[in-house]
Amino acid sequence: ENKQATGAGADRVSQGMRLSFGKNVGTAARVKRGEVVISIHTRPEFYLQARDALRKASMKLPTPCTIKVVKGAETLKGLV
C-alpha cells in the first residue's frame, strides 16, 4: 500500500505517486496445473477425516482442486 498524507498542508509534505512502491499487502503462490499444493500421510481409519479436511481446504483456494489417493487405495476398500 502506498501511504498518502492527509490533512492541511499534505500537498507540501507528500510526494504523491513518486517512488510509490509501498508495502506488501499479501502473499501468493504461483501454481501450475497438475502441481501438488497439499500432501497428507494418514492411516486408513482416518482417511475420511483427511479427505474432508482437504475438501474444506480446497474451498479456501481460488482455483479448482482435486483430491487424489496416490498410495494405499487398495487398503481403503470402497472408501475412495
Backbone as a printed PyTorch tensor [residue, N CA C, xyz], in Angstrom:
tensor([[[  0.8390,  -1.1700,   0.0000],
         [  0.0000,   0.0000,   0.0000],
         [  0.8880,   1.2390,   0.0000]],

        [[  0.4710,   2.2250,  -0.7460],
         [  1.1770,   3.4950,  -0.7980],
         [  0.4820,   4.4620,   0.1460]],

        [[  1.1370,   4.7830,   1.2630],
         [  0.5440,   5.6790,   2.2560],
         [  0.4890,   7.0930,   1.6950]],

        [[ -0.6310,   7.7450,   1.9120],
         [ -0.8230,   9.1140,   1.4570],
         [ -1.0050,  10.0230,   2.6680]],

        [[ -0.3580,  11.1760,   2.6450],
         [ -0.5390,  12.1530,   3.7120],
         [ -1.8830,  12.8430,   3.5300]],

        [[ -2.5570,  13.0880,   4.6490],
         [ -3.8560,  13.7590,   4.5980],
         [ -3.8390,  14.9510,   5.5380]],

        [[ -4.7950,  15.8080,   5.3700],
         [ -4.9270,  16.9600,   6.2510],
         [ -4.3480,  18.2160,   5.6270]],

        [[ -4.3110,  19.2800,   6.4430],
         [ -3.8310,  20.5760,   5.9690],
         [ -2.3350,  20.5130,   5.6750]],

        [[ -1.9400,  20.9940,   4.5330],
         [ -0.5310,  21.0350,   4.1440],
         [  0.0090,  19.7100,   3.6400]],

        [[ -0.8660,  18.7770,   3.3600],
         [ -0.4020,  17.4670,   2.9030],
         [  0.2700,  17.5590,   1.5410]],

        [[ -0.1280,  18.5310,   0.7320],
         [  0.4640,  18.6590,  -0.5990],
         [  1.9280,  19.0810,  -0.5250]],

        [[  2.3280,  19.7540,   0.5500],
         [  3.7290,  20.1570,   0.6880],
         [  4.5930,  19.0350,   1.2560]],

        [[  3.9760,  18.1070,   1.9940],
         [  4.7200,  17.0170,   2.6280],
         [  4.7940,  15.8030,   1.7130]],

        [[  3.6920,  15.4850,   1.0800],
         [  3.5890,  14.2660,   0.2880],
         [  4.3020,  14.4140,  -1.0510]],

        [[  4.8320,  13.3100,  -1.5330],
         [  5.4620,  13.2750,  -2.8480],
         [  4.5280,  12.6980,  -3.9050]],

        [[  3.2830,  12.4660,  -3.5390],
         [  2.3280,  11.9270,  -4.4980],
         [  2.6560,  10.4960,  -4.8620]],

        [[  2.7010,  10.2070,  -6.1630],
         [  2.9720,   8.8440,  -6.6220],
         [  4.4530,   8.6290,  -6.9480]],

        [[  5.3050,   9.5750,  -6.6230],
         [  6.7330,   9.4120,  -6.8660],
         [  7.2910,   8.3350,  -5.9410]],

        [[  7.9990,   7.3520,  -6.4810],
         [  8.5630,   6.2220,  -5.7320],
         [  7.5030,   5.5200,  -4.8860]],

        [[  6.3710,   5.2530,  -5.4820],
         [  5.2430,   4.6780,  -4.7330],
         [  5.2840,   3.1530,  -4.7650]],

        [[  6.3650,   2.5810,  -4.2510],
         [  6.4820,   1.1280,  -4.2390],
         [  5.6120,   0.5270,  -3.1520]],

        [[  5.4830,   1.2020,  -2.0350],
         [  4.5850,   0.7530,  -0.9780],
         [  5.0790,  -0.4890,  -0.2620]],

        [[  4.1690,  -1.0670,   0.5130],
         [  4.4580,  -2.2710,   1.2790],
         [  3.6790,  -3.4380,   0.6960]],

        [[  4.1540,  -4.6450,   0.9870],
         [  3.4310,  -5.8360,   0.5450],
         [  2.0880,  -5.9110,   1.2490]],

        [[  1.0570,  -6.2360,   0.4880],
         [ -0.2820,  -6.3490,   1.0490],
         [ -0.6030,  -7.8070,   1.3540]],

        [[ -0.1200,  -8.7350,   0.5410],
         [ -0.4020, -10.1540,   0.7520],
         [  0.6720, -11.0110,   0.1200]],

        [[  0.4680, -12.3120,   0.1990],
         [  1.3910, -13.2550,  -0.4140],
         [  0.6130, -14.1680,  -1.3550]],

        [[  1.2980, -14.7100,  -2.3160],
         [  0.6510, -15.6020,  -3.2760],
         [  1.6600, -16.6380,  -3.7510]],

        [[  1.1470, -17.7880,  -4.1480],
         [  1.9810, -18.8460,  -4.7210],
         [  1.5850, -19.0290,  -6.1710]],

        [[  2.5540, -19.1180,  -7.0470],
         [  2.2710, -19.3670,  -8.4600],
         [  2.2590, -20.8700,  -8.6760]],

        [[  1.0760, -21.4040,  -8.8740],
         [  0.8890, -22.8450,  -9.0020],
         [  0.3810, -23.1520, -10.3940]],

        [[  0.9940, -24.1350, -11.0290],
         [  0.5790, -24.5390, -12.3700],
         [ -0.3390, -25.7490, -12.2910]],

        [[ -1.0460, -26.0170, -13.3740],
         [ -1.9670, -27.1520, -13.4430],
         [ -1.2090, -28.4560, -13.2010]],

        [[ -1.7580, -29.3030, -12.3470],
         [ -1.1500, -30.5870, -12.0440],
         [ -0.1220, -30.5510, -10.9290]],

        [[  0.1660, -29.3850, -10.3830],
         [  1.1570, -29.2620,  -9.3280],
         [  0.5250, -29.5720,  -7.9700]],

        [[  1.2560, -30.2720,  -7.1070],
         [  0.7530, -30.6380,  -5.7840],
         [  0.8590, -29.4360,  -4.8580]],

        [[ -0.2510, -29.1100,  -4.1980],
         [ -0.2720, -27.9860,  -3.2610],
         [ -0.1970, -28.4940,  -1.8250]],

        [[ -0.9780, -29.5210,  -1.4940],
         [ -1.0020, -30.0850,  -0.1460],
         [ -0.8700, -31.5990,  -0.2580]],

        [[ -0.0750, -32.1800,   0.6350],
         [  0.0960, -33.6270,   0.6730],
         [ -0.1220, -34.0990,   2.1070]],

        [[ -0.9050, -35.1800,   2.2760],
         [ -1.2030, -35.7040,   3.6110],
         [ -0.8540, -37.1860,   3.6500]],

        [[ -0.1910, -37.6150,   4.7220],
         [  0.0470, -39.0290,   5.0040],
         [ -0.8260, -39.3710,   6.2060]],

        [[ -1.6910, -40.3810,   6.0630],
         [ -2.6010, -40.7340,   7.1500],
         [ -2.8270, -42.2360,   7.1900]],

        [[ -3.4100, -42.6950,   8.2680],
         [ -3.7760, -44.1030,   8.4130],
         [ -5.1280, -44.3410,   7.7630]],

        [[ -5.4040, -45.5850,   7.3650],
         [ -6.6850, -45.8700,   6.6930],
         [ -7.9110, -45.5040,   7.5220]],

        [[ -7.8390, -45.6310,   8.8450],
         [ -9.0130, -45.3180,   9.6690],
         [ -9.3130, -43.8190,   9.7270]],

        [[ -8.3420, -42.9900,   9.3760],
         [ -8.5540, -41.5430,   9.3770],
         [ -8.7150, -40.9760,   7.9700]],

        [[ -8.9120, -41.8610,   6.9860],
         [ -8.9920, -41.4060,   5.5960],
         [-10.1490, -40.4370,   5.3710]],

        [[-11.3270, -40.7520,   5.9090],
         [-12.4940, -39.8910,   5.6670],
         [-12.2970, -38.4990,   6.2660]],

        [[-11.6920, -38.4210,   7.4520],
         [-11.4250, -37.1160,   8.0610],
         [-10.3890, -36.3370,   7.2550]],

        [[ -9.3750, -37.0380,   6.7440],
         [ -8.3440, -36.3720,   5.9420],
         [ -8.9270, -35.8590,   4.6370]],

        [[ -9.7790, -36.6700,   4.0080],
         [-10.4060, -36.2460,   2.7520],
         [-11.3060, -35.0380,   2.9780]],

        [[-12.0540, -35.0380,   4.0950],
         [-12.9260, -33.9060,   4.4030],
         [-12.1020, -32.6500,   4.6900]],

        [[-10.9710, -32.8110,   5.3790],
         [-10.0990, -31.6640,   5.6560],
         [ -9.5350, -31.0840,   4.3660]],

        [[ -9.1350, -31.9500,   3.4320],
         [ -8.6250, -31.4640,   2.1480],
         [ -9.7190, -30.7810,   1.3350]],

        [[-10.9450, -31.3140,   1.4090],
         [-12.0600, -30.6960,   0.6910],
         [-12.3300, -29.2930,   1.2390]],

        [[-12.3110, -29.1470,   2.5660],
         [-12.5410, -27.8340,   3.1760],
         [-11.4060, -26.8720,   2.8440]],

        [[-10.1720, -27.3770,   2.8260],
         [ -9.0290, -26.5250,   2.4900],
         [ -9.0830, -26.0860,   1.0380]],

        [[ -9.5820, -26.9610,   0.1490],
         [ -9.6330, -26.6050,  -1.2700],
         [-10.6320, -25.4920,  -1.5380]],

        [[-11.6360, -25.3550,  -0.6730],
         [-12.6070, -24.2680,  -0.8450],
         [-11.9970, -22.9030,  -0.5360]],

        [[-10.9020, -22.8880,   0.2110],
         [-10.2250, -21.6290,   0.5400],
         [ -9.2920, -21.1670,  -0.5760]],

        [[ -9.0190, -22.0400,  -1.5330],
         [ -8.1120, -21.7010,  -2.6250],
         [ -8.8980, -21.1590,  -3.8180]],

        [[ -8.3270, -20.2140,  -4.5490],
         [ -9.0590, -19.5750,  -5.6490],
         [ -9.0270, -20.3530,  -6.9620]],

        [[ -8.7570, -21.6370,  -6.9070],
         [ -8.6630, -22.4330,  -8.1210],
         [ -9.3370, -23.7810,  -7.8950]],

        [[ -9.8330, -24.4300,  -8.9300],
         [-10.4100, -25.7620,  -8.7490],
         [ -9.3500, -26.7690,  -8.3010]],

        [[ -9.7060, -27.6440,  -7.3590],
         [ -8.7630, -28.6190,  -6.8230],
         [ -9.3490, -30.0190,  -6.9100]],

        [[ -8.4810, -31.0030,  -7.0170],
         [ -8.8910, -32.4020,  -6.9790],
         [ -8.1160, -33.1060,  -5.8740]],

        [[ -8.7170, -34.1610,  -5.3230],
         [ -8.0870, -34.9570,  -4.2740],
         [ -7.7720, -36.3230,  -4.8660]],

        [[ -6.4980, -36.7110,  -4.8150],
         [ -6.0680, -37.9910,  -5.3730],
         [ -5.4400, -38.8420,  -4.2820]],

        [[ -5.7690, -40.1410,  -4.2930],
         [ -5.1040, -41.1010,  -3.4200],
         [ -3.9910, -41.7240,  -4.2450]],

        [[ -2.7500, -41.4580,  -3.8490],
         [ -1.6040, -41.9000,  -4.6320],
         [ -1.1830, -43.3110,  -4.2400]],

        [[ -1.1990, -43.6040,  -2.9470],
         [ -0.6940, -44.8880,  -2.4740],
         [ -1.6520, -45.4350,  -1.4150]],

        [[ -1.9480, -46.7230,  -1.4740],
         [ -2.7730, -47.3530,  -0.4560],
         [ -4.2540, -47.3760,  -0.7600]],

        [[ -4.6520, -47.1430,  -2.0080],
         [ -6.0730, -47.1520,  -2.3580],
         [ -6.6860, -48.5340,  -2.1680]],

        [[ -5.8740, -49.5920,  -2.3010],
         [ -6.4100, -50.9500,  -2.1500],
         [ -6.7740, -51.2690,  -0.6990]],

        [[ -6.1780, -50.5870,   0.2690],
         [ -6.4920, -50.8500,   1.6760],
         [ -7.7310, -50.1020,   2.1520]],

        [[ -8.2290, -49.1680,   1.3630],
         [ -9.3830, -48.3810,   1.7930],
         [-10.7060, -49.0930,   1.5310]],

        [[-10.7560, -50.0760,   0.6650],
         [-11.9130, -50.9460,   0.4320],
         [-13.2050, -50.1700,   0.2040]],

        [[-13.2820, -49.4580,  -0.9010],
         [-14.5180, -48.7870,  -1.2880],
         [-14.7120, -47.3890,  -0.7360]],

        [[-13.8060, -46.8820,   0.0690],
         [-13.9470, -45.5240,   0.5960],
         [-13.4930, -44.4730,  -0.4010]],

        [[-12.6880, -44.8850,  -1.3760],
         [-12.1480, -43.9300,  -2.3490],
         [-13.2160, -43.5720,  -3.3470]]])
